[in-house]
Amino acid sequence: MQVSLESSDGLERKLKVEIPAERIDSAVNKKITDLSRTVKIKGFRPGKVPAKVIEARYGAQVQQEVLGEVIQESFQEAIKEQALRPAGFPDIAPGEIVAGKDFEYMATFEVFPEIELASPDSIEVDKPSAGVTDKDVDEMVEELRQQRATWEDADRAATEGDQVVIDFKGSIEGEAFEGGASDNFNLVLGSGSMIPGFEDQLTGVSANDEKNITVTFPEDYQAENLAGKEAVFEVKVHTVQASILPEVDETFIKAFGVENGGIEELKETVRKNMERELEQAIESSIKQQVMDGLLEINDIPVPTSMVNEEIGRMKQQFMQRLGAQGQSGNLPQLEDELFKGDAERRVKLGLIVSELSQQENITATANDVRNFIEKLASSYQEPEQVVNYYYQNQELLSNIEGMVVEQKTAEWVLDKAKVTDKESDFRSIVKRG
């Protein structure tokens, strides 16, 4: 077998592989001989079918099977000979098949980049520090009350925090646009659920009012045909509603799983949940900074094939989430470009972390994996069931092992980075309010 590297452009490689005719003929003859022992053809006893009969009937099929097997085997031999590490599957361009002549094919593929990692000691990380105060707990209890608020018609003008029930119809230069109209729409003023300026102009309206609102869509609005354009909305107000907060009584407390005890027991439960959320947010912030730092100091090329595979996974996950939210009908056709940036980041980061973990011999022990899963499960009511679920699914377990290696690698980098302690508070760290 002869192998030659035809081109080496960026991460792309082209290998020309020439396979001796004898290798193919020998494999074809062996397959035909094997078939003659098992194939059943009318007029011949089992095992007595002449090879020429087998060849006449199955020769073309056997040759294609052999070529596929030989190409697969020879490609593995070729990349080993050339010391190449393919990223993804090769594109095979077979040459002409001529009996008795050597067979050639061209394999085009990408390879993993050669990575020379920069020292992580230039990475800067702000390490947030905070605790959960009594004030934080009281504010959280108040949020819980607001989440369970009911609405009651109010015979007055609307203020921030009120809910208005409205009909609206939008137009741009006198023309209606898709998604710009709705009837009996519930809108909480100050919620930020509408484009900037819309809710502000409804402050002060009363039931049965009609009002025209003029707003400008943001330049980065997701619908490109609306971005940056001025729109006029005709609004009809049906009712203004004020929120009625529930009392912190026995019924309210039990709704959060506190069967025994009063408000103090509820606050203790809330505090524990907030402390767990705070710890996770701090870990996430630090890890995000570490990963951003690794990307900044290690600018490496990424194989297009790996990016395309990651885009496919991201699209599939996105569609599954939509399905889980009950949006299975008329799902959108998503362009790859929407996911490309994030996919490139994921692939690049994955390659860097993989190289770093190998260089520093960072691995996930069975104990590491167990501790990680138990920590994930601790926020559930039946943690042992969650632990068992992970250990009964090998794919999930493999994903956890990868997450553990990534986490330990981030910790290794953090130990080398420039870390600055930064005093903060609960809301700033967990991005509340």
MIVEXSE-684503 format. One record per residue (C-alpha): y, x, z; residue number from 1. Coordinates in nm, 2 decimals. Layout:
residues N
y=Y | x=X | z=Z | i=NUM
...
***
This chain:
residues 433
y=0.00 | x=0.00 | z=0.00 | i=1
y=0.34 | x=0.13 | z=-0.09 | i=2
y=0.66 | x=0.03 | z=0.10 | i=3
y=1.02 | x=0.11 | z=0.01 | i=4
y=1.34 | x=0.01 | z=0.17 | i=5
y=1.54 | x=-0.13 | z=-0.12 | i=6
y=1.87 | x=-0.20 | z=0.06 | i=7
y=2.03 | x=-0.18 | z=0.41 | i=8
y=2.35 | x=-0.39 | z=0.42 | i=9
y=2.47 | x=-0.48 | z=0.77 | i=10
y=2.18 | x=-0.64 | z=0.95 | i=11
y=2.00 | x=-0.74 | z=0.62 | i=12
y=1.71 | x=-0.54 | z=0.50 | i=13
y=1.51 | x=-0.57 | z=0.17 | i=14
y=1.16 | x=-0.43 | z=0.16 | i=15
y=0.96 | x=-0.38 | z=-0.16 | i=16
y=0.59 | x=-0.40 | z=-0.09 | i=17
y=0.32 | x=-0.31 | z=-0.35 | i=18
y=-0.03 | x=-0.41 | z=-0.27 | i=19
y=-0.33 | x=-0.25 | z=-0.46 | i=20
y=-0.52 | x=-0.49 | z=-0.68 | i=21
y=-0.84 | x=-0.37 | z=-0.51 | i=22
y=-0.72 | x=-0.51 | z=-0.17 | i=23
y=-0.66 | x=-0.86 | z=-0.32 | i=24
y=-0.97 | x=-0.86 | z=-0.53 | i=25
y=-1.19 | x=-0.76 | z=-0.24 | i=26
y=-1.04 | x=-1.03 | z=-0.02 | i=27
y=-1.09 | x=-1.30 | z=-0.29 | i=28
y=-1.45 | x=-1.19 | z=-0.35 | i=29
y=-1.52 | x=-1.21 | z=0.02 | i=30
y=-1.38 | x=-1.56 | z=0.05 | i=31
y=-1.57 | x=-1.68 | z=-0.26 | i=32
y=-1.89 | x=-1.53 | z=-0.11 | i=33
y=-1.83 | x=-1.70 | z=0.22 | i=34
y=-1.76 | x=-2.03 | z=0.04 | i=35
y=-2.09 | x=-2.01 | z=-0.15 | i=36
y=-2.28 | x=-2.02 | z=0.17 | i=37
y=-2.12 | x=-2.34 | z=0.29 | i=38
y=-1.98 | x=-2.54 | z=0.00 | i=39
y=-2.17 | x=-2.84 | z=-0.13 | i=40
y=-2.17 | x=-2.90 | z=-0.51 | i=41
y=-2.39 | x=-3.16 | z=-0.68 | i=42
y=-2.68 | x=-3.00 | z=-0.86 | i=43
y=-2.71 | x=-2.70 | z=-0.63 | i=44
y=-2.89 | x=-2.65 | z=-0.31 | i=45
y=-2.68 | x=-2.56 | z=-0.01 | i=46
y=-2.62 | x=-2.18 | z=0.00 | i=47
y=-2.74 | x=-2.14 | z=-0.36 | i=48
y=-2.42 | x=-2.22 | z=-0.55 | i=49
y=-2.35 | x=-1.93 | z=-0.79 | i=50
y=-2.03 | x=-1.73 | z=-0.72 | i=51
y=-1.91 | x=-1.79 | z=-1.08 | i=52
y=-1.93 | x=-2.17 | z=-1.02 | i=53
y=-1.73 | x=-2.13 | z=-0.70 | i=54
y=-1.48 | x=-1.91 | z=-0.87 | i=55
y=-1.43 | x=-2.16 | z=-1.16 | i=56
y=-1.37 | x=-2.45 | z=-0.92 | i=57
y=-1.19 | x=-2.28 | z=-0.63 | i=58
y=-1.06 | x=-1.95 | z=-0.77 | i=59
y=-0.69 | x=-2.05 | z=-0.80 | i=60
y=-0.69 | x=-2.20 | z=-0.45 | i=61
y=-0.87 | x=-1.90 | z=-0.30 | i=62
y=-0.63 | x=-1.66 | z=-0.47 | i=63
y=-0.32 | x=-1.84 | z=-0.32 | i=64
y=-0.48 | x=-1.84 | z=0.03 | i=65
y=-0.56 | x=-1.47 | z=0.00 | i=66
y=-0.21 | x=-1.39 | z=-0.12 | i=67
y=-0.06 | x=-1.57 | z=0.17 | i=68
y=-0.28 | x=-1.39 | z=0.42 | i=69
y=-0.22 | x=-1.05 | z=0.25 | i=70
y=0.15 | x=-1.09 | z=0.24 | i=71
y=0.16 | x=-1.18 | z=0.61 | i=72
y=-0.06 | x=-0.89 | z=0.71 | i=73
y=0.11 | x=-0.64 | z=0.48 | i=74
y=0.46 | x=-0.74 | z=0.60 | i=75
y=0.36 | x=-0.66 | z=0.96 | i=76
y=0.22 | x=-0.33 | z=0.84 | i=77
y=0.54 | x=-0.26 | z=0.64 | i=78
y=0.79 | x=-0.33 | z=0.92 | i=79
y=0.58 | x=-0.11 | z=1.16 | i=80
y=0.58 | x=0.17 | z=0.90 | i=81
y=0.96 | x=0.14 | z=0.86 | i=82
y=1.02 | x=0.09 | z=1.24 | i=83
y=1.21 | x=-0.23 | z=1.18 | i=84
y=1.26 | x=-0.52 | z=1.42 | i=85
y=1.30 | x=-0.85 | z=1.22 | i=86
y=1.51 | x=-1.13 | z=1.36 | i=87
y=1.37 | x=-1.45 | z=1.22 | i=88
y=1.13 | x=-1.50 | z=0.93 | i=89
y=1.15 | x=-1.31 | z=0.60 | i=90
y=1.24 | x=-1.47 | z=0.27 | i=91
y=0.95 | x=-1.36 | z=0.04 | i=92
y=1.01 | x=-1.33 | z=-0.34 | i=93
y=0.66 | x=-1.28 | z=-0.49 | i=94
y=0.62 | x=-1.09 | z=-0.82 | i=95
y=0.40 | x=-1.19 | z=-1.11 | i=96
y=0.03 | x=-1.23 | z=-1.04 | i=97
y=-0.17 | x=-1.05 | z=-1.31 | i=98
y=-0.55 | x=-1.00 | z=-1.27 | i=99
y=-0.64 | x=-0.64 | z=-1.21 | i=100
y=-0.28 | x=-0.53 | z=-1.15 | i=101
y=-0.11 | x=-0.44 | z=-0.82 | i=102
y=0.09 | x=-0.72 | z=-0.67 | i=103
y=0.45 | x=-0.67 | z=-0.56 | i=104
y=0.68 | x=-0.88 | z=-0.35 | i=105
y=1.03 | x=-0.84 | z=-0.20 | i=106
y=1.09 | x=-0.94 | z=0.16 | i=107
y=1.45 | x=-1.01 | z=0.26 | i=108
y=1.53 | x=-1.04 | z=0.63 | i=109
y=1.77 | x=-0.95 | z=0.91 | i=110
y=1.70 | x=-0.71 | z=1.19 | i=111
y=1.81 | x=-0.70 | z=1.55 | i=112
y=2.13 | x=-0.50 | z=1.60 | i=113
y=2.11 | x=-0.16 | z=1.76 | i=114
y=2.31 | x=-0.20 | z=2.08 | i=115
y=2.49 | x=0.07 | z=2.26 | i=116
y=2.61 | x=-0.10 | z=2.58 | i=117
y=2.95 | x=-0.01 | z=2.72 | i=118
y=2.98 | x=0.07 | z=3.09 | i=119
y=3.05 | x=-0.25 | z=3.29 | i=120
y=3.28 | x=-0.07 | z=3.54 | i=121
y=3.58 | x=-0.19 | z=3.33 | i=122
y=3.50 | x=-0.56 | z=3.38 | i=123
y=3.74 | x=-0.73 | z=3.62 | i=124
y=3.63 | x=-1.03 | z=3.83 | i=125
y=3.83 | x=-1.25 | z=4.06 | i=126
y=3.59 | x=-1.37 | z=4.34 | i=127
y=3.72 | x=-1.70 | z=4.47 | i=128
y=3.68 | x=-1.77 | z=4.84 | i=129
y=3.72 | x=-2.10 | z=5.02 | i=130
y=3.57 | x=-2.34 | z=5.27 | i=131
y=3.54 | x=-2.72 | z=5.30 | i=132
y=3.81 | x=-2.84 | z=5.54 | i=133
y=3.83 | x=-3.17 | z=5.74 | i=134
y=4.12 | x=-3.27 | z=5.50 | i=135
y=3.89 | x=-3.20 | z=5.20 | i=136
y=3.62 | x=-3.43 | z=5.35 | i=137
y=3.87 | x=-3.71 | z=5.43 | i=138
y=4.00 | x=-3.69 | z=5.07 | i=139
y=3.65 | x=-3.71 | z=4.94 | i=140
y=3.57 | x=-4.01 | z=5.14 | i=141
y=3.88 | x=-4.17 | z=5.00 | i=142
y=3.76 | x=-4.09 | z=4.65 | i=143
y=3.43 | x=-4.26 | z=4.73 | i=144
y=3.62 | x=-4.57 | z=4.83 | i=145
y=3.82 | x=-4.56 | z=4.51 | i=146
y=3.50 | x=-4.52 | z=4.30 | i=147
y=3.38 | x=-4.85 | z=4.46 | i=148
y=3.71 | x=-5.03 | z=4.43 | i=149
y=3.72 | x=-5.39 | z=4.29 | i=150
y=4.01 | x=-5.53 | z=4.09 | i=151
y=4.22 | x=-5.84 | z=4.18 | i=152
y=4.49 | x=-6.00 | z=3.97 | i=153
y=4.84 | x=-5.90 | z=4.09 | i=154
y=5.15 | x=-6.12 | z=4.03 | i=155
y=5.38 | x=-5.82 | z=3.98 | i=156
y=5.47 | x=-5.54 | z=3.74 | i=157
y=5.21 | x=-5.27 | z=3.68 | i=158
y=5.24 | x=-4.93 | z=3.86 | i=159
y=5.03 | x=-4.61 | z=3.84 | i=160
y=4.68 | x=-4.68 | z=3.97 | i=161
y=4.68 | x=-5.04 | z=3.85 | i=162
y=4.44 | x=-5.17 | z=3.58 | i=163
y=4.58 | x=-5.36 | z=3.29 | i=164
y=4.37 | x=-5.57 | z=3.06 | i=165
y=4.52 | x=-5.55 | z=2.71 | i=166
y=4.48 | x=-5.60 | z=2.34 | i=167
y=4.62 | x=-5.33 | z=2.12 | i=168
y=4.65 | x=-5.26 | z=1.75 | i=169
y=4.77 | x=-4.93 | z=1.61 | i=170
y=4.92 | x=-4.83 | z=1.28 | i=171
y=5.06 | x=-4.52 | z=1.11 | i=172
y=5.34 | x=-4.58 | z=0.86 | i=173
y=5.25 | x=-4.95 | z=0.87 | i=174
y=4.88 | x=-4.89 | z=0.79 | i=175
y=4.60 | x=-4.97 | z=1.05 | i=176
y=4.36 | x=-4.69 | z=1.11 | i=177
y=3.99 | x=-4.68 | z=1.22 | i=178
y=3.94 | x=-4.69 | z=1.60 | i=179
y=4.31 | x=-4.79 | z=1.66 | i=180
y=4.25 | x=-5.15 | z=1.78 | i=181
y=4.07 | x=-5.32 | z=2.07 | i=182
y=4.07 | x=-5.65 | z=2.26 | i=183
y=4.04 | x=-5.71 | z=2.63 | i=184
y=4.05 | x=-5.34 | z=2.70 | i=185
y=4.05 | x=-5.23 | z=3.06 | i=186
y=4.29 | x=-4.94 | z=3.12 | i=187
y=4.37 | x=-4.78 | z=3.45 | i=188
y=4.73 | x=-4.64 | z=3.44 | i=189
y=4.73 | x=-4.27 | z=3.52 | i=190
y=4.37 | x=-4.22 | z=3.43 | i=191
y=4.46 | x=-4.01 | z=3.12 | i=192
y=4.20 | x=-4.19 | z=2.91 | i=193
y=4.45 | x=-4.26 | z=2.63 | i=194
y=4.66 | x=-4.02 | z=2.43 | i=195
y=4.96 | x=-3.87 | z=2.61 | i=196
y=5.25 | x=-4.12 | z=2.65 | i=197
y=5.05 | x=-4.44 | z=2.60 | i=198
y=4.99 | x=-4.52 | z=2.97 | i=199
y=5.33 | x=-4.41 | z=3.08 | i=200
y=5.49 | x=-4.67 | z=2.86 | i=201
y=5.29 | x=-4.95 | z=3.02 | i=202
y=5.42 | x=-4.88 | z=3.36 | i=203
y=5.63 | x=-5.18 | z=3.46 | i=204
y=5.47 | x=-5.44 | z=3.23 | i=205
y=5.36 | x=-5.78 | z=3.36 | i=206
y=5.10 | x=-6.03 | z=3.26 | i=207
y=5.16 | x=-6.19 | z=2.92 | i=208
y=5.41 | x=-5.92 | z=2.82 | i=209
y=5.41 | x=-5.79 | z=2.46 | i=210
y=5.53 | x=-5.44 | z=2.38 | i=211
y=5.54 | x=-5.19 | z=2.10 | i=212
y=5.45 | x=-4.84 | z=2.20 | i=213
y=5.52 | x=-4.53 | z=1.99 | i=214
y=5.32 | x=-4.21 | z=2.05 | i=215
y=5.23 | x=-3.90 | z=1.87 | i=216
y=4.87 | x=-3.78 | z=1.84 | i=217
y=4.81 | x=-3.42 | z=1.97 | i=218
y=4.80 | x=-3.14 | z=1.71 | i=219
y=4.44 | x=-3.06 | z=1.82 | i=220
y=4.32 | x=-3.42 | z=1.82 | i=221
y=3.95 | x=-3.45 | z=1.73 | i=222
y=4.01 | x=-3.68 | z=1.44 | i=223
y=4.19 | x=-3.45 | z=1.20 | i=224
y=4.33 | x=-3.74 | z=0.99 | i=225
y=4.53 | x=-3.85 | z=1.30 | i=226
y=4.62 | x=-3.51 | z=1.45 | i=227
y=5.00 | x=-3.46 | z=1.48 | i=228
y=5.09 | x=-3.81 | z=1.34 | i=229
y=5.31 | x=-4.07 | z=1.50 | i=230
y=5.16 | x=-4.41 | z=1.56 | i=231
y=5.29 | x=-4.75 | z=1.67 | i=232
y=5.07 | x=-4.97 | z=1.89 | i=233
y=5.13 | x=-5.34 | z=1.93 | i=234
y=5.02 | x=-5.42 | z=2.29 | i=235
y=4.95 | x=-5.76 | z=2.45 | i=236
y=4.91 | x=-5.76 | z=2.82 | i=237
y=4.67 | x=-6.02 | z=2.96 | i=238
y=4.66 | x=-5.93 | z=3.33 | i=239
y=4.78 | x=-5.67 | z=3.58 | i=240
y=4.52 | x=-5.59 | z=3.84 | i=241
y=4.54 | x=-5.40 | z=4.17 | i=242
y=4.25 | x=-5.21 | z=4.32 | i=243
y=4.10 | x=-5.34 | z=4.64 | i=244
y=3.94 | x=-5.06 | z=4.84 | i=245
y=3.62 | x=-5.13 | z=5.04 | i=246
y=3.63 | x=-5.08 | z=5.42 | i=247
y=3.44 | x=-4.79 | z=5.56 | i=248
y=3.19 | x=-5.01 | z=5.73 | i=249
y=2.81 | x=-5.01 | z=5.78 | i=250
y=2.75 | x=-5.14 | z=5.43 | i=251
y=2.97 | x=-4.88 | z=5.27 | i=252
y=2.81 | x=-4.60 | z=5.47 | i=253
y=2.45 | x=-4.71 | z=5.39 | i=254
y=2.54 | x=-4.70 | z=5.02 | i=255
y=2.53 | x=-4.32 | z=5.05 | i=256
y=2.19 | x=-4.30 | z=5.21 | i=257
y=2.32 | x=-4.28 | z=5.57 | i=258
y=2.09 | x=-4.53 | z=5.75 | i=259
y=2.18 | x=-4.42 | z=6.10 | i=260
y=2.51 | x=-4.33 | z=6.24 | i=261
y=2.87 | x=-4.41 | z=6.15 | i=262
y=3.16 | x=-4.25 | z=5.98 | i=263
y=3.10 | x=-3.91 | z=6.14 | i=264
y=2.74 | x=-3.90 | z=6.00 | i=265
y=2.88 | x=-4.00 | z=5.66 | i=266
y=3.14 | x=-3.72 | z=5.68 | i=267
y=2.87 | x=-3.47 | z=5.77 | i=268
y=2.66 | x=-3.57 | z=5.47 | i=269
y=2.97 | x=-3.55 | z=5.25 | i=270
y=3.05 | x=-3.21 | z=5.39 | i=271
y=2.71 | x=-3.07 | z=5.31 | i=272
y=2.72 | x=-3.20 | z=4.95 | i=273
y=3.07 | x=-3.05 | z=4.91 | i=274
y=2.96 | x=-2.71 | z=5.05 | i=275
y=2.67 | x=-2.71 | z=4.81 | i=276
y=2.90 | x=-2.80 | z=4.52 | i=277
y=3.15 | x=-2.53 | z=4.63 | i=278
y=2.89 | x=-2.26 | z=4.64 | i=279
y=2.76 | x=-2.36 | z=4.29 | i=280
y=3.12 | x=-2.36 | z=4.15 | i=281
y=3.19 | x=-2.01 | z=4.30 | i=282
y=2.87 | x=-1.87 | z=4.15 | i=283
y=2.95 | x=-2.03 | z=3.82 | i=284
y=3.30 | x=-1.90 | z=3.81 | i=285
y=3.18 | x=-1.54 | z=3.89 | i=286
y=2.90 | x=-1.55 | z=3.64 | i=287
y=3.13 | x=-1.69 | z=3.37 | i=288
y=3.37 | x=-1.40 | z=3.43 | i=289
y=3.09 | x=-1.15 | z=3.42 | i=290
y=2.95 | x=-1.29 | z=3.09 | i=291
y=3.30 | x=-1.30 | z=2.94 | i=292
y=3.35 | x=-0.94 | z=3.04 | i=293
y=3.02 | x=-0.83 | z=2.88 | i=294
y=3.12 | x=-1.00 | z=2.56 | i=295
y=3.46 | x=-0.84 | z=2.56 | i=296
y=3.33 | x=-0.48 | z=2.60 | i=297
y=3.03 | x=-0.52 | z=2.37 | i=298
y=3.13 | x=-0.64 | z=2.02 | i=299
y=2.80 | x=-0.65 | z=1.84 | i=300
y=2.69 | x=-0.81 | z=1.51 | i=301
y=2.45 | x=-1.11 | z=1.53 | i=302
y=2.18 | x=-1.21 | z=1.28 | i=303
y=2.28 | x=-1.52 | z=1.09 | i=304
y=1.92 | x=-1.65 | z=1.11 | i=305
y=1.94 | x=-1.65 | z=1.49 | i=306
y=2.28 | x=-1.82 | z=1.49 | i=307
y=2.14 | x=-2.09 | z=1.25 | i=308
y=1.84 | x=-2.14 | z=1.48 | i=309
y=2.07 | x=-2.18 | z=1.78 | i=310
y=2.29 | x=-2.43 | z=1.59 | i=311
y=1.98 | x=-2.63 | z=1.52 | i=312
y=1.89 | x=-2.64 | z=1.89 | i=313
y=2.24 | x=-2.73 | z=1.99 | i=314
y=2.25 | x=-3.02 | z=1.74 | i=315
y=1.92 | x=-3.15 | z=1.86 | i=316
y=2.02 | x=-3.13 | z=2.23 | i=317
y=2.35 | x=-3.31 | z=2.15 | i=318
y=2.17 | x=-3.59 | z=1.96 | i=319
y=1.92 | x=-3.63 | z=2.25 | i=320
y=2.20 | x=-3.67 | z=2.49 | i=321
y=2.36 | x=-3.94 | z=2.27 | i=322
y=2.02 | x=-4.11 | z=2.26 | i=323
y=1.99 | x=-4.09 | z=2.64 | i=324
y=2.33 | x=-4.26 | z=2.67 | i=325
y=2.21 | x=-4.55 | z=2.46 | i=326
y=2.38 | x=-4.44 | z=2.14 | i=327
y=2.07 | x=-4.41 | z=1.93 | i=328
y=2.20 | x=-4.64 | z=1.65 | i=329
y=2.42 | x=-4.50 | z=1.37 | i=330
y=2.43 | x=-4.14 | z=1.51 | i=331
y=2.68 | x=-3.92 | z=1.33 | i=332
y=2.59 | x=-3.65 | z=1.08 | i=333
y=2.72 | x=-3.34 | z=1.25 | i=334
y=2.85 | x=-3.04 | z=1.06 | i=335
y=2.71 | x=-2.69 | z=1.16 | i=336
y=3.06 | x=-2.56 | z=1.18 | i=337
y=3.12 | x=-2.77 | z=1.50 | i=338
y=2.86 | x=-2.56 | z=1.68 | i=339
y=2.89 | x=-2.22 | z=1.51 | i=340
y=3.14 | x=-2.06 | z=1.76 | i=341
y=2.93 | x=-2.15 | z=2.06 | i=342
y=2.61 | x=-2.06 | z=1.89 | i=343
y=2.74 | x=-1.71 | z=1.80 | i=344
y=2.85 | x=-1.66 | z=2.16 | i=345
y=2.51 | x=-1.77 | z=2.29 | i=346
y=2.32 | x=-1.54 | z=2.06 | i=347
y=2.55 | x=-1.24 | z=2.12 | i=348
y=2.53 | x=-1.29 | z=2.49 | i=349
y=2.15 | x=-1.33 | z=2.48 | i=350
y=2.11 | x=-1.00 | z=2.29 | i=351
y=2.34 | x=-0.82 | z=2.53 | i=352
y=2.17 | x=-0.95 | z=2.84 | i=353
y=1.83 | x=-0.88 | z=2.70 | i=354
y=1.92 | x=-0.52 | z=2.62 | i=355
y=2.08 | x=-0.47 | z=2.96 | i=356
y=1.79 | x=-0.62 | z=3.15 | i=357
y=1.54 | x=-0.40 | z=2.96 | i=358
y=1.75 | x=-0.08 | z=3.01 | i=359
y=1.78 | x=-0.15 | z=3.38 | i=360
y=1.43 | x=-0.29 | z=3.42 | i=361
y=1.56 | x=-0.62 | z=3.56 | i=362
y=1.28 | x=-0.88 | z=3.58 | i=363
y=1.20 | x=-1.22 | z=3.73 | i=364
y=0.93 | x=-1.19 | z=4.00 | i=365
y=0.72 | x=-1.49 | z=4.10 | i=366
y=0.92 | x=-1.51 | z=4.43 | i=367
y=1.25 | x=-1.50 | z=4.24 | i=368
y=1.14 | x=-1.79 | z=4.03 | i=369
y=1.02 | x=-1.99 | z=4.33 | i=370
y=1.34 | x=-1.94 | z=4.52 | i=371
y=1.55 | x=-2.04 | z=4.21 | i=372
y=1.35 | x=-2.36 | z=4.16 | i=373
y=1.36 | x=-2.45 | z=4.53 | i=374
y=1.74 | x=-2.41 | z=4.53 | i=375
y=1.76 | x=-2.64 | z=4.22 | i=376
y=1.54 | x=-2.90 | z=4.39 | i=377
y=1.72 | x=-2.90 | z=4.72 | i=378
y=1.98 | x=-3.14 | z=4.60 | i=379
y=1.72 | x=-3.41 | z=4.52 | i=380
y=1.57 | x=-3.66 | z=4.76 | i=381
y=1.22 | x=-3.55 | z=4.70 | i=382
y=1.25 | x=-3.17 | z=4.64 | i=383
y=0.88 | x=-3.10 | z=4.65 | i=384
y=0.82 | x=-3.33 | z=4.36 | i=385
y=1.09 | x=-3.15 | z=4.16 | i=386
y=0.92 | x=-2.81 | z=4.24 | i=387
y=0.58 | x=-2.94 | z=4.13 | i=388
y=0.74 | x=-3.08 | z=3.81 | i=389
y=0.87 | x=-2.74 | z=3.71 | i=390
y=0.54 | x=-2.56 | z=3.79 | i=391
y=0.34 | x=-2.81 | z=3.58 | i=392
y=0.55 | x=-2.74 | z=3.27 | i=393
y=0.51 | x=-2.39 | z=3.12 | i=394
y=0.81 | x=-2.43 | z=2.89 | i=395
y=1.04 | x=-2.53 | z=3.17 | i=396
y=0.90 | x=-2.24 | z=3.38 | i=397
y=0.97 | x=-1.99 | z=3.11 | i=398
y=1.33 | x=-2.12 | z=3.08 | i=399
y=1.37 | x=-2.07 | z=3.46 | i=400
y=1.24 | x=-1.71 | z=3.43 | i=401
y=1.50 | x=-1.65 | z=3.16 | i=402
y=1.78 | x=-1.80 | z=3.38 | i=403
y=1.66 | x=-1.58 | z=3.67 | i=404
y=1.68 | x=-1.26 | z=3.46 | i=405
y=2.02 | x=-1.36 | z=3.34 | i=406
y=2.14 | x=-1.43 | z=3.70 | i=407
y=2.00 | x=-1.10 | z=3.83 | i=408
y=2.16 | x=-0.92 | z=3.53 | i=409
y=2.50 | x=-1.08 | z=3.62 | i=410
y=2.46 | x=-0.97 | z=3.98 | i=411
y=2.38 | x=-0.61 | z=3.86 | i=412
y=2.70 | x=-0.61 | z=3.65 | i=413
y=2.90 | x=-0.76 | z=3.93 | i=414
y=2.80 | x=-0.47 | z=4.15 | i=415
y=2.95 | x=-0.23 | z=3.90 | i=416
y=3.26 | x=-0.43 | z=3.81 | i=417
y=3.61 | x=-0.43 | z=3.96 | i=418
y=3.60 | x=-0.73 | z=4.20 | i=419
y=3.91 | x=-0.88 | z=4.36 | i=420
y=3.87 | x=-1.13 | z=4.64 | i=421
y=4.09 | x=-1.43 | z=4.58 | i=422
y=4.17 | x=-1.69 | z=4.85 | i=423
y=4.16 | x=-2.04 | z=4.71 | i=424
y=4.07 | x=-2.40 | z=4.81 | i=425
y=3.79 | x=-2.65 | z=4.74 | i=426
y=3.98 | x=-2.85 | z=4.48 | i=427
y=4.10 | x=-2.55 | z=4.28 | i=428
y=3.75 | x=-2.40 | z=4.26 | i=429
y=3.56 | x=-2.72 | z=4.18 | i=430
y=3.84 | x=-2.84 | z=3.95 | i=431
y=3.92 | x=-3.16 | z=4.13 | i=432
y=4.26 | x=-3.31 | z=4.09 | i=433
***
